[in-house]
């Protein structure tokens, strides 16, 4: 059978697990949630994507290949 479109493979994020931790940062005022990585040594947060719903959260967790994620305010 002839296929016009390929199935989309999920993106994978590579990060140094010894120095960075995937985190969801939540705003107290607006409730906005942003997924990213927190540097374990400096505490600096690097945002990757906005989390609008459960689908976005699952996508980020799949990209990082994790099953649990920490939320911080």
C-alpha positions in Angstrom: 0.0 0.0 0.0 1.1 3.5 -0.8 1.5 5.9 2.2 1.5 9.7 1.7 2.2 10.6 5.3 4.6 9.0 7.8 3.5 8.5 11.3 5.0 11.2 13.5 7.6 9.9 15.9 7.6 11.6 19.3 10.4 14.1 19.9 12.9 13.2 22.5 14.6 15.7 24.8 18.1 14.9 25.8 19.4 16.5 29.1 22.0 15.7 31.7 20.2 13.9 34.4 23.1 14.6 36.8 22.7 18.3 36.6 19.1 19.0 35.5 15.7 17.9 36.6 12.4 18.2 34.6 9.9 20.4 36.5 6.5 22.0 36.0 6.5 25.6 37.3 3.1 26.9 38.3 2.1 30.5 38.7 0.1 31.4 41.8 -1.6 34.4 40.2 -2.6 33.1 36.8 -2.4 29.3 37.2 -0.2 29.1 34.1 2.0 26.0 34.0 5.3 25.9 32.2 7.4 22.7 31.7 11.2 22.9 31.7 14.4 22.0 33.3 15.8 23.2 36.6 19.6 23.2 37.1 20.3 21.3 40.3 23.4 23.4 41.1 22.2 27.0 40.4 18.4 26.6 40.6 18.0 28.3 37.2 14.9 27.3 35.3 14.9 26.9 31.5 11.4 26.7 30.0 10.6 24.3 27.2 6.8 24.5 26.6 3.5 25.8 28.0 1.3 23.2 29.6 -2.3 23.9 28.7 -3.9 20.5 29.4 -3.2 16.9 30.3 -2.2 16.1 26.7 0.6 18.7 26.8 1.8 17.3 30.1 1.8 13.8 28.8 3.7 15.0 25.7 6.4 16.6 27.8 6.7 13.6 30.0 7.0 11.3 26.9 9.7 13.6 25.4 11.7 13.4 28.7 10.9 9.6 29.0 9.7 10.1 32.7 6.6 8.8 34.5 6.5 11.3 37.4 7.3 15.1 37.5 7.7 17.6 40.3 5.6 20.7 40.4 6.9 23.9 42.0 5.3 27.2 42.7 
